[in-house]
Amino acid sequence: MQKYPALCSGTYTTSGSQVQFEDTCTWSADFDWSLKLDGTYEITQYDDTLVLTRQQGNTTVDIYKLKKQ
């Protein structure tokens, strides 16, 4: 069963240069959990682009780049 895009609901909070997303949905075991927007991300802004980066240890695991149109 296709579950993409993984749309649901949740909350977020910001603190300094970080944003914390909390997915409040229940997902089945066969779901690809890497599709969720969940966890703590570092916020960086370059000109018209907002970059959200999530690390696990020393490894970057997610990068979202949002460009203003």
N, C-alpha and C positions, 0 to 999 in steps of 0.2 A: 504494500500500500504506500503510495507516495504521500509524504508529509512535508513537502517543500512548496512554498516557503513556510517556515515555522513561525506562524503568527499566533499570538496569544495575548497575554497581558502581564503586567508586573509593575514595579516601581523603580525609581532611581533617586539617588541623592548625590550631591556634589560636595567636594571638600577640597579647596585649593585647586590643584591641577589634576584632580582625579574625579571620576564619576563611577558610582557603584550601581550596577543594574541587578535587580532581583526578579527572576522569572517566577511567577506565582502559579504556573500551570503544572498539571500532572502529565507526564509524557510516558508512553509505553516503552518497554525494554528494547523494542526493535527500532526505536527512534534514533537518528543520528544526532547525538547531543551536541556535536560541534556546530550545529545550525542555530543554537540558542544564543541570544544576546544576554549574557549573564556574567556576573563577576565584576572585578575592579579594573578599570581602564585608565591609562594616563592620557590626558588631554593635551594636545599640542596644536597651535594654530600657525599656519604659514600663509600669508597674504589672504587669499579667498578659499583656503582649504583647512578644514578641521580634521585632525587625525586622532583616532582613538586606538591605543595600543594596549594589548593585554599580554602580560608576561607570566610564565611559570618557571620559577627559578631564574636562570640566565637565558631562557629560551623565549623568543617572541612567538606566541601561538595565534594571535588574532590581530589584524590591522584593518580598521575601517577608515576610508578616506571620503570625506563629505565635501564636495566642492560647491560653492555658492554660484548660482547661475545668474 
